């Protein structure tokens, strides 16, 4: 797989998703802390596929989930980022990006193929 180009996020999550690499063949994405422990997963299932697409893209562009990657990811989530700010806990995968952007420890991402 060739490395995708960094996109210029628009104000529309739907438009941004169309610019991201496909997620076919991915079973889940594992989020791994510095100790090597899997702290969360994003499954390839309805309701999670948008987050899976964004996180897979961030992995391809940045190599891990750093503050810089989190900031870009929040732009990609577009209107959902504002909703997450207004409703903490409603969008845990966006909340995680806020945490990392705000100084939480970076995470490594691992793709698990189906």
N, C-alpha and C positions, 0 to 999 in steps of 0.2 A: 504494500500500500504506500503510495506516495504521500508525502506530508502535505496537508491542505494549506492553503494560503490563509493568513489572518483576514477575517472579514471586517468590514466597517459596519458595526451593528446599526440597524435602523430602530425606529420607535415601535416596530411591530415584531413581537416574538415569532409570529407565524412566518413572516418574511425572513427573519434571521434563521429560523429552523431550516428553511429551504436551501440556505447557503451552506449548511453544515454537512459533513460526510455522513453517509448512510450508517445505520446501526444493525443492519441485517447480519445474522451470524453471531451477534454478541448475546450471551446469556445474562451477564451482569457485569457491573463494574464494582470493584472492591476499593474502598478507601482505607489506606494503611497509614498508621502513625509511625513516628520515628523509631519505636521499639519493634516494629514489624508486625504489630497486631492489626487485624482487620477491625476497624471501628464502626464501619457501616457498609452497606451495599446499596446499589441502585439496580434494581431488576429491570429486564426488558419486558415490561408489561404495561398495559394501558394505564394511563395516569402518571407513569414514570418515564415514558419514552422521551419526552422533551428534555427532562433533566439528564437522562442518559446521553442524549445527543450532545448537549452542551458540555457535560463533563468529559466525554470522549474527545470532543474537539479541543477542550482546554488541555487535556493530556497531550494531544498531538502537537499543539502549538507551543506549550510552555514546559512540558515534561513532568510537571508536578503541580499541585494546587498551592501556589504561593500567593502572596498578597497581590502581586501584579496580575496573576491569572484570575484571582477572585474579582478584581476590579473589572477586568474585561468580561468575565462571565456575567456580572451584574448588568453590564450594558447589553449583553446578548439576550438576557431574560426580559429586557425591555419593560413593557407595562407591568409585568408580573413582579418586577423588583419593587416598584412603588406599592403594589398591593401587599407584598411581604413586609415592607416597612410599616404599613398601617395595621397589619394583622400578624404580629409575631406568632410563630408556631404553625401558621397556615401553609407555609411553603418551606419545609425543613431544609431542602437542598439549596434554597436561596439564602436562608438564615445562616447556613454553614459558610457561604461565601462572605456574608457580612462579618462573621466571626473571624475568618482568616484575614480579611481585609483590615480588620481592626486589631490584629496582632496575635491571634491564635496561631498555634503551631501549624506549619504547612503539612499537607498530606501527600502521600504518594498514591497514584491511581494505578490499578491493575485491571486489565481487561480479561474477562473470562469468556472464552468462545463457547458457543452452544453446540 
